[in-house]
């Protein structure tokens, strides 16, 4: 699964364009994939809400395309240390 996220973000870059990619996709970090659930880390609550509303379907589509199975996204807000 380590190679999944790089392939997903490459595909998303083509779908959303470079500027949107840099702002909204690049800051997302892949945490894990267990079954159909993909856990992603995002910088803050606003970011999580924006991604959920505007890009979650794109992310699910691309992950499903590469894994050949349905995908559920789970977002975790990055802890500030």
N, C-alpha and C positions, 0 to 999 in steps of 0.2 A: 503493500500500500504506500510505501515511501515515494514511489514515482507517480502516484495518483494526483496529488495536489499540483505539482509543476505542470502536468498535462492539462489539468483543469484551468489553471490560471492562464496558460497560453491560449487556450480556446476562448476564455472569457475576454481576453485582451482584444481578440478579433471581433467579438460580438458587441462590446461596449465602447470601443475606441480608446485611444491612448490616454486622453485626459481623464475620462471617467475611470479608467482602469487605475491610473496613478492615485486618484483621490479615494476611490471606494473599494477596489479589489486588492490592490497591493498591500494595504495595511492588515488584511486578514491573514491570520496564521492558522494552519491546519494543526489540530490537536490529535484527533484519532478518528477511526472508523470502526464501528462495531455493528455488524449486521447491516441494517439499512440506515443507521444513524451516523451522521458525520458531525463531529464536534469541531467548531471553529472558534478562534479567539478574536475578539474585536476590541478596539481601543476604549470605547465608552458606550453608555446607554443610548445616546443620540445616534451614534454610528450603527448600533444594533437595530434600532427602529428603522433607520433609513434603508439599511441593507435588506431588512425583512420586507419592507414595503416595495422597494424598487428593484432589487437584484436577486432575491431568494429563488424566484422561479428560474432565472438564468442559471444560477449555481446548481440547483437541483437537476435541471435538464442536462447540464454538462456532466455532472457526477454520474447520473444514471446512464448516460451514453457510454462512459468509459467503464463502468462497473457492470453494466447490463442488468441492473436491478433498481427498484424504486429507492428513493433517497429521502430521508428526513434530516433537516438541519437543526442543530442545536448550537446556540451561540453562548459563549462565555465571555464576560467582560474582563479585560486584562486587569490584573491586580497591580496597583501602584505600590512600589516598594521604597 
